Amino acid sequence: MKKIGGFTIVELVVVIAIISILAGLSIPIYMKYQQKSKVSSYALPVVKACAYDAAGVCQELQLSSNTSIDISTLKNCQNTIVPYGSLTVNLSGSVICQSDGYVNDGTIRGILNGITDYTAICILNNKGIECTVR
């Protein structure tokens, strides 16, 4: 009689266990990556537009002294519903304009509802505007 070769049940169970462990480790990492990419794609452009709008207002007004401006009054700084779902970008922060028309200090944050681990943030100062996802 000829013996037919194949895998034993123990070998198959070990392979399935290894695949399960790898999937268990990679799925949470993938979900975090997916959340960060949503914030980068939807919230960050809105926050950048708000930051540039605030910097433009400082240039346009050229106030006589350092003055804080309310970003909620700016056109590009409104809470926004993004496409492909019911995700809302909620903006908060404040900007202080210098008398020479430049931004002295400011921070603008954009939070995508449903995502708590990542926030889009723009920091404004004399050196310019730095936007990132944290």
N, C-alpha and C positions, 0 to 999 in steps of 0.2 A: 504494500500500500504506500502511496505517495502522500507525504504530509503537506497540507496546504498552509502556506505562511500567511501571517496577518498580525494585527495588533491585538494585544490582550486587553481585557476590560480595564485592568489597572493602568496600563499605559494611556488609554483613552481618558480615563478619569483624571490622571495627572495633567494631561494636555489641557483639558477643559478647565481645571483649577487654575492653571497658569494664565490662560486667556481671561478668566473671570477676574483674577487679581489685577492684571494689566488694564482691563476695562474699568474696574473700580477706581483705579488711580487716575486714569486719563479723562474720564467723563467730567469730574469736577473742574479739572484744569481747562477743559474745553468750554465749559459753561462760563467760567470767569473770563476767558478770552473772548467769548461771544458778547458778554456784557460790556467789556472794555471797548470792543469794536463798535457797538451800538452808540456808546457815549462819544467815541471819536467821530463817528459818521453823522450823528444827529445833533448832539448838544454842543460839541466844540465849534462848528461853524457859526452857530447862533451866538455863542458867547464871544467869538472873535468879532463878529459884525457889531455886537453891542460895544465892545471895547474900542473899535475903530470909530464908531459913532460918538462915543464919549470923548475920545481924543480930538475928534473934529470939532465938537462943540467947544472944547477948551480953546482951540485955535481960533474959532470964529468969534467967541465972546471977548477974549482978552480982557478979563475983569481987572479992576483996580487993586484987588487984594486976593489972597488965597481964599477960594470959595469952594464949598462942597456942592456938587450937582446931584440931583436926584435922577438916577438912571431910569427909573420907571416912567419918566416923562419922554424918554427918547424913543424914536420910531423903531429902531432895531433892538430895543431892550424890552420888548413885551414877551410875556409867556407865550409859547408857541406850541401848536400841535404838529407833530412831525408826520410825514407820510408813512404809509404801510403800517398802520396801527393807531392805537389811541395813546401814544406816548406824548407826554407834555414836558417841555423844557421849562423849568421854573428858574428864573433869574433873580439873583440878589447881589447886593454889593453897593459900594459907594466910590466916588471918584472926587478927588480934590484938585482943582485947577489952580495953577500959579498965575500970578499977575502978568507974566510974559507970554501966556497962551499955551504953556506946556502942562502936561499932567504931572502933578507933584507926587501923588500917591493914589492908588486905587486897586481894588480887587473886585472882580466880577466872577460869580460862580454860576454854573448851570447844572442843575440836577435833573436827570431823566427819571420820571416817576417809575417806580418798580425796580430801580437799580440803586442799591445803597452803597455798594463797594467802591464805585468810581464816580468822580465829579470832574466836569470840565471847568477849568479855572484860567482866568487871564489876570496877570499882575501888571499893572501900569505904573511906571515911574519915569524919572528923567531919562533913563537909559532906553526907554521904548516900551513895547508891549511883548510880554512873554506868555504864550498860551500853551497849556498842556492838559493831559488827563491824569488825575491822581486818584 
